[in-house]
Amino acid sequence: MKPLVSVIVPLYNAAPYVGEALESIVASSYRPIEVIVMDDGSKDESRAVAEAFAKAHPEVIVMHQENAGVSAARNHAIREAKGEWILPVDADDKIAPDYISHAMDRIADEVRVISCKAEFFGAKEGEWKLPPYSPELLARRNMIHIASLFRKADWQRVGGFCEEEIYREDWDFWLSIMALGGTYIRLDEVGLYYRVLPHSRRKKAKDQKRLIVDAINRRHPAYMERYLGGPLHYHRSWSRFLNFFRSVKQVGDFDRWEEGEIIDARRNILRLTKGVVVKQFATPSLWRGIWYGIFGKSKARRSYEYALRMEGLTPAPVAYREVRVCGVLRESWYACRQSECPFTFIDLIEHPDFPNRAQILRAIGRFTADLHQRGIWHPDYSQGNILFNEDGSHIEVIDLNRIRWRKHVQGYPFKRLERIGPAGLKCLEEGYEQVQRHH
């Protein structure tokens, strides 16, 4: 028995065209198929046109969602699909009658994606000249159009289409799929007719080059490393050449540098991924990059090495990573365990009635004195860098890269904490002096 193919049609404000698209799909010589039209909150008559068509064609199912974008519409429809194989077709495009039949004749265990040649019609006509596929070239540009067949199981493995607005969600998806291994087949026949409108998304995406490249690097670092020797550059065709001069140093076992939820992006980027906080330092200026790359230690390396020396006083270090181009530091990351302390000194400032406030402030004073007894001077000892638990029994300090190690620490330790007020400062000083007197 032939496998069921689910044809997925995301629909948004395409009333003049969706009828043609559906006519071409149901005219397919392949059976069995199901056609799932996912209306993405259209504001025109698109949904009504599709529903009228579905009444005469039982293989067509029309569903609806609130507007969430084309990727969300595809994902929603694929979740509902019953087919083993999936074929997305945009609501303003058309497919050839024998495309699905000829594609399904080529399925095999090692085949990951099956595609075809394509032609433009509408505002532009002629052959869509896509280059031959190779995994190396896919790292730099997309040559697989969206109307290509893939297994639903593979869609599930890669987490579906990215629902961020990255403008090249098809390229992003094929990178995820082809990273699974296997082969790509392009049939030697025109199976897709791609409608070009005067204001198509393809043209708009050309203005988003940097956003696209940044997103691809963020989501597919392992693929880029494998086939380009490093990240995709804005001058994409130069990527492998530029990466030839790129070197990576990593200490510690960690490989999720650009993944996870972004929790802060004001200057440096902080991400949280599976209990690890990753700090990506801002790209240094050229002169600082030369200094850090050749003469001094990077902020990431200092953070890691200082954390090792400060065992128990800061979240446990995991790894650090440095990227140099021609010896000049360009990127650096530091990874540490997520702190078990849920509060920062800011909570004590903003909440004068914070439970055990005086007790916690004295504990922070003692912690500060202990740092100084160990010869640790923290120039960034500020309200956002002091963490504590509910009763102050455990305190940690973060943002370590500017720490200095001295035989004797002198100077007023609470200058950057004075927003706590006179009573709060008195508690800090009492705790600090307890340790000083003891020593």
C-alpha positions, 0 to 999 in steps of 0.5 A: 500500500502506498504511503499517505502524503499530507499536503500542507497549505498555510493560508493568509490573505491569498483569496485570489490565488488559493483556488488555483493552488488547491486545483493543482494539488487535487489534480495530482496523479498520486493517491492517497493524499490529504490536503490540510489548509491552515488559515492563519487568521486571514482578513480577506475571503481566503478561508471562505474560498478554501472552505467552498473548495473543500465541500467538493473535495473530501480530501481537503480539510480547512482549519483555522488559527489566530494569526501567528505566522507561516511557520506556526501555520505549517507546524500546526497543520503538520501536527494534525497531519496523518501522512508519513510524508509531508509536502508544503505548498504555499497558497499562491503556488501550484504543483505539476500533476505528476510531481508527487507520484514521481517523487514517491517513486524515489523514496528509500531509507537513505532519502531525507528530502525529495524536491524538483525543478521550479519555474516562476510565474506572475510578476516574473517568469522563467526557470528558477535556477537553483544550484546543485545541492551539496551540504557545503553549499547549503551552509552558505545559501539555500537551494531547496525550495519549500515545496519539497517532500520530507518525513513527518518523523524527521519534522518531529526530530528537529522540532518543526519549523522555527517560529521566530521571524528569521525571514528564511525559515525554509533554509533554517528548516532544511539545515536542521533536516539535512544535519540528520544525514541522508541524501537529497534528491531533486527530480529532473522535471518541473514540479513547482510553479512559484508565483512571484508577486510585486511585494513578495517575501523573497524580495523583503528578505533581501533587506534582512541579510544580517538578521538572517545570517545571525539567526543561522549562526545562532541556530546551527553552529555545529553545521557551520563548523562542520562545513565552513570551519566556523560561522557564516559571514555576512559575505557568505561566499568568503566564509570558508576563506575567512574561517581559515584564519580563525582559531578556537580555544575551549577549556571545559566540556560544553557545546551549547554556546549559542542556545537557550533562553536569552535572559539579558542582552544589554551589553553582553548576552546572557543565556540560560540553557539546562542549568548553565548560564552562558555569558557572551561578551561583547565583541572588543574593539580592534585594539582591545582584541589585539591585546586580549588575543596576543598579550592579555587574558580575555574576560572569559578566561579570567572569569573561568580561572577566577571562579576556580580559585573562588570555589564556593564563593561564586557559581561553579565554572563549566567552561570558556571559549575564545575565537580569534581571527589572525590572532585577534580576539573577536568572540568569547564566552564563559559558562557557569552553573546556574546559581541556587541563590534566587535573590540579588542585593537589588531585592533588599534595596527595593523591598525595605520589608524583605524578610530577615533583611537585617540578618541578610545584610550582616551576612553580606557584610561578613561575606565581603570581609571574607573576600577581603581576608582572602585578598579578593578585590572586586571593582564591580562589587555592585547591587546586581552582582551579589546573590543570596538565598532566603536567609543569607546562609549562602551568598555568591558573587558574580561578574568576576573578570575584573577581580584583582588579587592582593595581599592586603585589601584596603578601601571602603567596601560598600561604596557601590551599595549605598542605595541600601540607606543608612540603616542598611549600611550600618548592618553591612558594616556590623557584619564586616567588622565582626570578621575584621575583629576576629582576625 
